[in-house]
């Protein structure tokens, strides 16, 4: 009897062990399956995240062609091939890499069967169809990026005038950007991209206790830093290069200092001390200094323009403004001519001129301290833009806003 009970007990133990092993194997199998599924899901999610990120980057690409789009380059030697410079701007939030360019022309000579240009670092030849590899990448926010295009000598030249060429730019993310060259003339609506700005200079006039930029020591004036005159840059005749002061003959306009029958303004680099600003911003009856700003502007539109009006708004921290109105443009071959508002003077496509603004309004937030700028601001910089329009009332109306460099107002010299 005892042997029978022992055998039954041993069989139960073995069955328990076997059952436990089976349950353990099921648990381990389920756990392994869960780990495997979890890893696969993580890999899937990482792939989805990468694809979503790449899709977002692709949607952030934004390439535009700058006027005039393409220009012939004759200074590059390539064994007889045709060289064009293509100007682009990356207005998107990510860098862009160009992988291929297609050019299709409407008539011959030109790329009537489509020219396919791939990036190349080798020396081009007369049979080349390539673009400059070292310039195929544009950083985010980069403007006026130049890319050299090499076309075979059999093309002779791309058609111009009313004949069109379509340029397709393919990026590494699969986007395609296109433009037509020459740029088509806009036959209706308002142009918001008719102007681009360059150098900004400032002039000021006024009798003591006001300030006059002709007294700056760099212009040979008698002013000194002790009396508030701090500019040392030499003068150069119109059109002056960056870093130089510029004397402009304002004709009989009445703006500036009179010498003989004409008036003159002396424009210096774009900064004035807080003392000078103070003498110009005392209110309509207390001003002893008048400020003028000259903004170098290029007609980047597709039609000639006759500037008929404009305004200037420079801002610091939103609540501080320096505003002015356009009094005329300075234009033409050296030494140039001042054309007051109301005198018709047409600016050709691609030509530059100076838009002359007289500052008429100061809105300066003095805060609780009652002084401007606030005591903790040793110097400030005003930034903004200049808007210009012509006088037409039909579909050829042209208007645009041109960003301008800042006006720096330091505490002292």
C-alpha positions in Angstrom: 0.0 0.0 0.0 2.8 2.4 0.9 4.5 1.7 -2.4 1.4 2.5 -4.3 1.0 5.8 -2.5 4.7 6.7 -3.2 4.2 6.0 -6.9 1.1 8.2 -7.1 2.9 11.0 -5.3 5.9 10.8 -7.6 3.7 10.9 -10.6 1.9 14.0 -9.3 5.2 15.7 -8.8 6.3 14.9 -12.3 3.0 16.1 -13.7 3.4 19.4 -11.7 6.9 20.0 -13.0 5.8 19.2 -16.6 2.8 21.5 -16.3 5.0 24.3 -14.8 7.4 24.0 -17.7 4.6 24.2 -20.2 3.2 27.3 -18.5 6.7 28.9 -18.3 7.3 28.2 -22.0 4.0 29.8 -22.8 4.9 32.9 -20.7 8.3 33.2 -22.3 6.8 32.7 -25.8 4.3 35.5 -25.1 6.9 37.7 -23.6 9.3 37.2 -26.6 6.4 37.9 -29.0 5.6 41.1 -27.1 9.2 42.2 -27.2 9.4 41.4 -30.9 6.2 43.3 -31.7 7.3 46.2 -29.6 10.7 46.4 -31.4 9.0 46.2 -34.8 6.5 49.0 -33.8 9.4 51.2 -32.6 11.2 50.7 -35.9 8.0 51.5 -37.7 7.4 54.6 -35.6 10.9 55.8 -36.2 10.5 55.3 -39.9 7.2 57.2 -39.8 8.8 60.0 -37.8 11.7 60.3 -40.3 9.3 60.3 -43.3 7.1 62.9 -41.6 10.2 65.0 -40.9 11.4 64.7 -44.5 8.0 65.6 -45.8 7.9 68.7 -43.6 11.4 69.6 -44.8 10.3 69.1 -48.4 7.3 71.3 -47.9 9.6 74.0 -46.3 11.6 74.3 -49.5 11.0 77.5 -51.4 13.3 78.5 -54.2 12.6 81.6 -56.3 14.6 83.2 -59.2 15.8 86.7 -58.7 15.5 89.3 -61.5 16.7 89.0 -64.2 16.9 85.2 -63.7 19.7 84.5 -66.2 22.6 86.6 -67.4 25.2 85.8 -70.0 28.7 85.3 -68.6 31.5 86.0 -71.1 34.4 86.1 -68.7 34.4 82.3 -68.0 36.4 80.2 -70.4 35.0 76.7 -71.1 36.3 75.7 -74.5 33.5 77.4 -76.5 30.5 76.4 -74.4 27.8 79.0 -73.5 27.7 80.1 -69.8 24.8 81.7 -68.0 24.6 82.9 -64.4 21.4 81.9 -62.6 20.5 83.9 -59.5 18.3 82.2 -56.9 17.1 82.9 -53.4 16.1 80.3 -50.8 13.2 81.7 -48.9 12.4 78.5 -47.1 13.4 77.3 -43.7 15.7 74.5 -44.7 18.8 74.1 -46.9 18.2 73.1 -50.5 20.4 71.0 -52.7 19.9 71.2 -56.5 20.4 67.8 -58.2 19.3 68.5 -61.8 18.2 71.5 -64.0 16.1 71.3 -67.2 15.9 74.1 -69.7 13.3 74.0 -72.5 13.1 76.7 -75.2 10.2 77.6 -77.5 12.3 78.3 -80.5 15.7 77.5 -82.0 18.5 78.4 -81.2 17.9 77.2 -77.8 17.0 74.0 -75.9 14.1 73.0 -78.1 14.6 69.3 -77.2 15.3 70.2 -73.5 18.8 70.6 -72.0 19.5 68.4 -69.0 22.1 69.8 -66.7 23.7 67.7 -63.9 26.2 68.9 -61.3 29.8 68.8 -62.4 33.1 69.7 -60.8 35.2 69.1 -63.9 36.3 71.7 -66.4 33.4 72.2 -68.9 33.9 71.9 -72.6 32.1 73.0 -75.8 29.8 70.0 -75.5 29.0 70.4 -71.8 25.5 70.4 -70.3 26.1 70.9 -66.7 25.9 73.3 -63.8 28.5 74.3 -61.1 28.6 71.6 -58.5 30.2 73.8 -55.8 27.1 76.0 -55.9 24.4 73.4 -55.9 23.5 73.8 -52.2 21.7 76.9 -50.8 21.5 77.6 -47.1 18.2 78.5 -45.5 17.5 82.2 -46.0 20.3 82.6 -48.6 19.6 85.2 -51.2 21.2 86.2 -54.5 22.9 82.8 -54.8 24.7 82.5 -58.2 24.9 79.2 -60.1 26.8 78.9 -63.4 25.1 77.0 -66.1 27.1 75.5 -69.0 25.4 74.8 -72.3 26.9 73.3 -75.4 28.1 75.5 -78.2 25.4 74.1 -80.5 22.8 76.0 -78.5 24.4 79.4 -79.6 22.2 81.3 -77.2 18.8 81.0 -75.4 16.0 83.0 -77.2 15.1 86.3 -75.6 12.4 88.9 -76.2 8.9 87.5 -76.4 10.3 84.0 -76.9 10.4 82.0 -73.6 12.6 79.5 -71.9 11.3 77.4 -69.0 13.8 76.5 -66.4 13.0 73.6 -64.0 15.1 73.1 -60.9 14.9 69.7 -59.2 16.0 69.4 -55.5 17.2 66.3 -53.6 13.9 66.1 -51.8 12.0 65.7 -55.0 10.6 69.2 -55.3 10.6 71.0 -58.7 10.7 74.8 -58.9 10.3 76.6 -62.2 10.5 80.1 -63.8 10.4 81.5 -67.2 13.2 83.6 -68.8 13.0 86.3 -69.8 10.7 87.2 -67.0 7.2 87.7 -68.5 5.8 91.2 -68.3 3.0 91.6 -65.8 -0.1 93.0 -67.5 -2.2 93.6 -64.5 -2.3 94.0 -60.8 0.1 95.4 -58.4 3.7 94.3 -58.2 5.1 93.8 -54.7 8.6 92.9 -55.8 9.6 95.9 -57.9 12.4 97.2 -55.7 15.4 96.1 -53.8 17.5 98.3 -51.5 21.2 98.8 -50.9 23.1 101.4 -49.1 21.4 103.9 -46.7 22.9 107.2 -45.7 21.7 110.1 -43.5 22.0 113.9 -43.8 21.0 116.6 -41.4 20.7 120.4 -41.6 20.0 123.1 -39.0 21.4 126.2 -37.5 23.0 126.2 -34.0 22.0 124.6 -31.6 21.0 122.2 -34.4 23.4 120.1 -36.4 24.5 120.1 -40.1 26.3 117.2 -41.7 28.4 119.5 -43.8 30.3 120.3 -40.6 31.4 116.7 -40.1 35.3 116.5 -39.9 35.5 113.8 -42.6 33.9 116.2 -45.0 36.4 118.9 -44.1 34.0 120.7 -41.8 34.9 122.5 -38.6 32.9 120.2 -36.3 34.6 118.2 -33.6 33.6 115.2 -31.4 33.5 117.7 -28.5 30.7 119.5 -30.3 28.9 116.4 -31.4 30.3 115.8 -34.8 31.7 112.2 -35.1 31.9 111.2 -38.8 35.4 110.7 -40.2 34.5 109.0 -43.5 35.8 111.0 -46.6 33.4 112.1 -49.3 33.0 110.7 -52.8 31.0 112.0 -55.7 27.7 110.4 -56.8 27.4 107.5 -56.9 29.6 107.0 -53.9 30.7 103.5 -52.8 29.9 102.0 -49.4 31.7 103.6 -46.5 31.9 107.0 -48.1 30.0 110.2 -47.5 28.2 111.7 -50.5 27.4 115.3 -51.5 24.2 115.7 -53.5 23.2 118.8 -55.5 19.5 119.2 -54.7 19.0 121.9 -57.4 16.5 124.6 -56.5 14.4 122.3 -54.4 14.8 124.2 -51.2 16.0 121.1 -49.3 19.4 121.5 -47.6 21.9 124.3 -47.5 21.9 127.0 -50.2 25.1 127.8 -52.0 24.7 130.1 -55.0 21.4 129.2 -56.8 21.3 125.6 -55.6 20.8 123.6 -52.4 23.1 120.8 -51.1 22.8 117.9 -48.7 25.8 116.0 -47.3 24.9 112.3 -46.7 27.1 110.3 -44.2 27.0 106.7 -43.0 23.7 105.8 -41.4 24.2 106.6 -37.8 23.5 109.7 -35.7 24.1 110.3 -32.0 21.2 110.6 -29.5 22.1 114.3 -29.2 21.4 114.9 -32.8 18.1 112.9 -32.7 17.1 115.0 -29.7 17.5 118.2 -31.6 15.4 116.8 -34.4 12.6 115.3 -32.2 11.7 118.2 -29.9 8.2 118.6 -31.5 6.9 120.6 -34.4 8.0 124.0 -32.9 11.2 123.0 -31.2 13.1 121.2 -33.9 16.5 122.7 -34.7 17.7 119.8 -36.9 16.0 118.2 -39.9 17.0 114.6 -40.9 17.1 113.2 -44.4 17.6 109.6 -45.4 18.8 108.4 -48.8 18.0 104.8 -49.7 19.7 103.2 -52.7 17.0 101.4 -54.6 17.1 99.2 -57.8 14.2 98.8 -60.2 14.0 95.0 -60.1 10.6 94.9 -61.9 9.9 94.1 -65.5 8.8 97.5 -66.7 10.2 101.1 -66.3 8.7 103.1 -63.4 8.1 106.7 -62.7 8.2 107.1 -58.9 5.4 109.4 -57.8 5.3 108.9 -54.0 6.6 107.0 -51.1 7.1 106.8 -47.3 9.6 105.5 -44.8 9.0 103.7 -41.5 11.8 102.7 -39.2 11.0 100.9 -35.9 12.7 100.0 -32.6 10.8 97.7 -30.3 7.5 98.4 -32.1 6.5 101.5 -30.1 9.3 103.7 -31.4 9.1 105.0 -34.9 11.0 107.3 -37.2 8.8 108.1 -40.2 9.4 110.2 -43.3 7.9 111.1 -46.7 9.6 110.9 -50.1 10.6 114.3 -51.4 12.1 113.0 -54.7 14.7 110.8 -56.3 18.3 111.3 -57.3 19.0 109.6 -60.6 21.1 109.5 -63.7 24.7 109.3 -64.8 27.3 111.0 -62.6 26.9 113.6 -61.2 23.2 112.7 -61.2 20.1 115.0 -60.9 17.5 115.5 -58.2 14.0 115.1 -59.4 11.4 116.4 -56.9 8.0 114.6 -56.5 5.8 115.7 -59.3 8.5 115.9 -62.0 8.2 112.9 -64.3 11.4 110.9 -64.4 11.3 107.3 -65.6 13.8 104.7 -64.1 14.7 101.9 -66.6 14.6 98.3 -65.6 17.7 97.3 -63.7 18.8 100.9 -63.0 19.4 102.2 -59.5 18.5 105.5 -57.9 18.4 107.2 -54.5 15.1 107.7 -52.9 15.4 110.8 -50.7 13.1 110.9 -47.6 12.7 113.8 -45.2 12.0 112.6 -41.6 8.7 114.2 -40.5 7.6 112.2 -37.4 9.3 110.8 -34.3 7.3 108.6 -32.0 9.6 107.8 -29.1 8.4 105.9 -26.0 10.1 107.6 -23.0 8.6 105.1 -20.5 8.2 105.9 -16.9 11.6 107.5 -16.7 10.6 110.3 -19.1 13.8 110.0 -21.1 14.6 108.4 -24.4 16.2 106.0 -25.0 15.7 104.3 -21.6 18.8 104.6 -19.3 19.8 101.0 -19.8 20.0 101.4 -23.6 23.4 102.8 -24.5 22.5 102.7 -28.2 19.6 101.5 -30.4 19.1 100.6 -34.1 15.9 101.4 -36.0 15.0 99.0 -38.9 12.2 99.1 -41.4 11.3 99.7 -45.0 10.6 102.2 -47.7 7.5 102.0 -49.9 7.3 103.5 -53.4 4.5 103.8 -56.0 4.0 105.2 -59.4 1.0 107.4 -60.4 -0.8 105.1 -62.8 -4.5 104.1 -62.2 -4.7 101.2 -64.6 -3.4 97.7 -64.7 0.2 98.8 -65.1 0.2 100.3 -61.6 3.5 99.5 -59.8 4.1 99.6 -56.1 6.6 97.8 -53.8 8.2 97.7 -50.4 12.0 97.8 -50.1 13.8 96.7 -47.0 16.4 99.1 -45.8 19.4 98.8 -43.6 19.2 100.2 -40.1 19.7 103.6 -38.7 22.1 103.3 -35.7 21.7 105.8 -32.8 24.6 105.5 -30.4 24.8 107.3 -27.1 27.8 109.3 -28.2 30.8 109.3 -30.5 
